[in-house]
Amino acid sequence: MGKTVGFWILMFFMLGGFIYLTMQTNPQRSKYRHDPAELQAPPSGSSIAGEKTWKKVYAELYGLKGLEKTWEIATPKGYFNEADREQFLRDVPAKKQFGDAQVTAKEDGGDLVFSIYYKGAKP
């Protein structure tokens, strides 16, 4: 019995050591890729240039049976502005990721929501 207990104690110490080494050697993705001051979003709803901005942006995917999936869209600058909105509205149909999809944009409170209609779904 003494050998079995010693074996398991050794195994737990080795496992702990491996976990510790893994945590110390795996590189972490930096939280900020740019200067944090540069990423500060303008006050909700407006930017310095006077254009509309949104901090949270979502996409909704609609098929023939209705809403299929919703996800949050990454905002690399920390916000979406009107130019980003227009670019997204052009890119989704152009890239044909969802076939011949139709894309609409709407505001929901302070959020921007893109609705993507594909597989024959209509807005």
Secondary structure, 3 states (H helix, E strand, C coil): CHHHHHHHHHHHHHHHHHHHHHHHHCCCCCCCCCCCCCCCCCCCCCCCCCCCEECCEEEEEEECCEEEEEEECCCCCCCEEHHHHHHHHHHHHHHCCCCCCEEEEEEECCEEEEEEECCCCCC
